[in-house]
Amino acid sequence: MKKIDTVHHGWVHEGTGREAVLREQLPGDIGARETAGHGSESRHDVSAAPKLARVSYEHTSLSFDAAVAPVLTVDQGEQFWMDARSLLTGGLFERTGEYEKLSIPVTGPIAVRGVKPGDLLRVDIHEIRIADRGAMVTMPGRGGFSGGLGRAGQALEIVDGHVVFDDGITVPVRPMVGKIGVAPVGERPNSSTVGIHGGNMDCKDVMAGAAVVLPVQVDGAMLYAGDLHAAQGDGECCLTAVEVEGSVRLSCRVVTDPLVSGSVKSDGDTRRPVVLSGGQVITIGDGDSLDEAARLALDDMLALLQADRGWSREKTAMLLSAAADVSVSQLVNARMSAKVTLASRYFRTAPFALPSSDTNAQVSNV
């Protein structure tokens, strides 16, 4: 399988032990290669380029664990790369039909300096790079269909920005991050679960140019990410999306909680993940049922908008009923996730905003 477009020049090995990582010299903010017209390529001068850390997918975990020493520690606003495994990593997918033996772990953890419990961490997704081949599976007892599904697997080529399915059908590539979250305190949730820490949200809006806002529970946040998808529909209904190896370029900052200064903040409220993507504010709920997950996502959006507008619950709910969409992120795992999406123009002040936004978000597939 052709690997992702990692750039091998300019590598510098730094550190020892678990925090030994590769720091990659990249040309500014957008990667090591640009098209110079007429199909030719030109190399930037990287001699003065900033160094970006890269954490390989050798540093993975099957849980969001706060007790593990960080692979890397970064400053707020510092950009870094995380590589991600997939169903195809290691070749087991093609050697066995026992897909239950396969797993998709998360890479990490990354500690962020100056971040403490109670903070809200905004994780910006600047770029996603994916491999040119992905895979999907179905398994008995899994999936969202009545009557169940059998055990099956399929490897899929990715060509010219499309997943090549079968019978001439292609699906446009829309890379996204399936799993992203921080370590909770006092527990080690499996990397395939979703909760207030984030986790396996499988929200297809978590793509290049998006940001995920996560409530911090431990010092340094201890960020994990992985499970990249070349394409996924809302619900991920067969069990998997088009699972691919790849890399994601991220940065993290603490942002202000709009509910702290809002008029409806109540003691004991538990914050849950929020996604900012494509001019939309997206609240994520999780639960043993889609009803429970949707209600939590609705409650969070109601609280955000009410704090911003200062309206009554009833008036705020009316606007959500007129303008917001309630939909499914995934319905195939033990805990399901639902989302509520509302255009950011309905807010007077953009929630969780940074002083300046990233304008160089990219997706690349080579």
N, C-alpha and C positions, 0 to 999 in steps of 0.2 A: 504494500500500500504506500502510495506517495505521501510523504509527511507534510505537515503544515509548513508554511513559508516562514520558518525561523531563520534568522540572519546569523550566519556563523562567523562573520568577521567582527572584530571589536570586542570579543568576549574577554572579561577579566574575572578571575576567580577570587572571591573575597570571603574571609571568615573561615572558621573551623567548626567542626562538629555539626550539630543539627542546623545551626544558622549559617552554614556554608552554602552560599547561593552564587549563581552566576549573575554578574551585572553586565548588561548589554549596552554598548554604545549605539544609540540610535540617532538618526538625523532629526533633531528637534522632536516634534510631537507625533509624526505620522508614519514612522516605519523607515525601513532602510532602502526602499526602492520606489522610484516614481517613473511613470511613463513620460517619455520625452517627445511623443508624437510619432506618427507613422509606424507605430508598433515597436519602436526602439526603446531602449532603457538607458537611463543615465544614473550613475551612482553619485550620491551626495558626498561632500567632504565631511567625514565623520570625526575629524581630528578634534573639533571643538564641541562635539555633540554631547548632550547630557547623558549620564549613565542611568539606565533603568534596570532595576533588579528583575530577575526572572526566577521563579520557583518552579522546578520541574515536577512532572507528575509522579516522580518517585516519592515525593513527600505527600502521601495521601492518607486519608482516614475514612473509616466507615461510620464515624460518628462526629458530632459537633462537640468536641471535648476541650474543656477549659484547662485540664490538668496537663496537657501536652505542651512542651516547650515550643515557643514560636519558631517557625522556619525562618522568618524574616521579620524585622521590625522596621517600620517606615514612619516618616513624619507625615503629619496631616498635609494633604495636597500633593504629596509625592506620588508620582505614577510608577507602576510596577506591572510585571507580567505574571500571570499564573497559567501554567499548562494544565490540561484536563484529559483524563482517560475516557475511554468509551467502551462499548461492548466489544469492539474489535481489538482493543489493546491486549497484547500478549498472545494473540492467535488462538485462544481457547474457543472462541465463537465458531471458528471453522474446523475445529477438531472434535467438537462434541455437539450433540443435539440436546444435551442436558442444560438448558439455559438457566435453570435454577441455580447453577453453580456460578453464574456470571454476576458481577456487581459493578456498579458505577460509583466509586467513592468520590469524595471531595478532596481538593488540594488545600493544604494549609497546616497550621493556622498562621495568619499574619497578625502581628501586634501593631497597633497604631499608637504612637507616642501621645501622651497627654489625655487619652480617652479613659473615662472612668464610668463606673456604674451609674445609671440614671441619665447618661447622655444619649442623644440621638445621633447615630452615625449615618451620614449620607455617603453611599458608595457609588461613584460615577463610573459608568462603563464606557470607556473611550473607543475601544476597538475590539472586534472579535475576528480571529483568524481560524479557519476550519480546514480539515483535511478534505481530500477529494473522494472520499468513500465513507459511507455510513452503514448502519445496520438497524433493523427492527426485529422484535420478537413478539410472539403471543404465547401464553401459557394457560393450561387448564386452571379454572377457578379465578382467573384474573381478567380484567377488562370490564367495560361498561355495558356489555351486551347480554340480553336475556338468552338463556340456552347455552351460554359459555362459548369458549373458543378452545381449539386444540393447540398443541405445541408446534410452533413453526418459527422459522427464522429466515431473514432475507438480507443479504448484503446489497447495497445500492450505490451505484456510481454517481458522482456529482460532476456535471459537465456544463460549462458556460452558464453558471449561476442557476442551474436547475438540477433537482434530484431526478435521475432517470429511473422510473418505477417499472412499468411493464406495458406491453401492447401499445407502445408509442406514447404513453402517458408520462409527462414530466410535471414536477411540482416546483414552483419557484423557491429558491433558497431564501430563507429569512432567519439567519442565525440568532440564537438566543441562549441565555444562561438558565438552565433548569434548576440548579441548586446554588443558593447563595445565602449565607447566614452567619451569625455570630454565636459563640459558645454561651450557653446558658449557665447559670449558677446551680450547683447541686445536682445536676443530671447530665447524661451523655446521650441525647437523642440520636437515633439512627440517622444516617445521612439521607435515607429515603423518606423521612417523615417531615412534616411541616408544622410550624407553631409560631409562637411570638418571637422566636429567635430567627425566623425566616425559614431556611431549609429548602426542602423539595417543593417549592411553590409551583413550579412548572407554569409560570405565567409568561405567555409568549411575548408580552410587551417588554420583558427584561432583555433588551437588545442594545446594540451600539447606539449611543446617544441618550440612553435612559439612565436613571439613577434609582437606587433602592435605599430607602430610609429604614434603619433597623434600631430597635431599642437595645442599648448596651447593658449587659448584666455583670461583666467582669472587667477588671483593669485591662486596658489595651484592646478591648473588644474581641480579639481572637477570631478573625475573619476566615471563613472557609468558602470555597466556590468550586464548581465543576459541573458535570453533566451538560455539556453543550449539545444543542440540537440544531441541525441544518434546517429543519422545518417541523412545525408542530401546529395542529389545530387546537382550538380551545377544547379542553377536556382530556386530550391525550388518550382517546377512548380505547385503543387496543392494548394498552399498557405502556408502550414506548412511543417516542417520537423517532425521527431519523437521528440516531445517536452517533455523534462524531467526536473524534479527537480534535483538539484545537488549543488555542491560547486566547486569553482575554486580558486586555490592558485596563487597569483600574486605578482609581485614587479614592481616598477617604478623607472626610472632614466632619467635624461636629457641627450640627446646625441647631437652630433654635426650634424648640417645640412650640408650635402656634397655639397649643391648648394651654400652655403655662400662663400666658398673658391673656388668653381668651376668657370669655364670660361664663363658660360652661365646664371648666376643668373641675373635676371632683376628686377628692382624695381616694386613693386606691384604684384609680383607673389603670388598666394595663394596656400599654401601647403595643400595637402590632405593626407589621411591615406595611410600608406605603411605597408604591412605585410611581415615579414621574417619567412619563414617556410620551413623546409625540404631541406635546401640548395638552396632555391629560394627567389628571391626578387619579391614582388607582389604589383603592384600599383592598387589602387581602384579608380574608377570614378563613379559618380552618375549623373543621369539626368532624365528628363521626358520621355526619350526614351533610348533604348539600344544603339542606334547610338551615342547619346550625351555622355552617360556614358563611352562607349568604347573610344571615342576620348579623353576625359579627362584622362583616365587611360593611353592611349598611349602617350599623351603629357607629363605626369609625368615621365613615364619610359624613354622617349626620353631625357628629361632634366637631369635625374639622370645619365644615361649612357654617355651622351655627356659631362657632367661636369667631370666625372671620366676619360674618354678617351681623351678629348680635340679634338674630331673629329668634322667635319662639321655635320649639321643636316642631310644632305643627306646620308653621310656614316653611321651615327648612325642609321638612319631609315632602311638602307639596312640590317644591322646586326639584328635589331629587326624583320624584315620580314623573315629572315632566321632562327632565333633561339627562338623568343618569341612566346608565345601563348596568344591569345585574347579569353576570354571566359566570361561566365555569372556567376555572383554570385547569384543574385535574380532578377526575372522579374515579381513579383506578387504584389509589393507594389506601392504606388503612385509615388515614385521616385525609379527607378531601379538602380542596381549596376552591373558594369562590372569590369573585372580585366585583367591585363596584367602580365604574369608570365615569368621571365627570370632567368636562373640559375646564382647563385652568382659568378660562376667561370668566367663569362664574364666581371666582374668588376676587376680592378686592386686592389682596396681597398674596402673591405667589407663595404657597407654603413650602417650607424647607429650602428656600432659595439660597444660592451662593451669590457672592458679590459679582462674579462674572461666570458665564456658562462656557462649556467646552464647545467649540465650533468645528472640531476636527474629528468627530465621531466617524468611524469607518467600519466596514465589514469587508473582509477579503477572503476569497476562496481561490486557491491555486492548485 
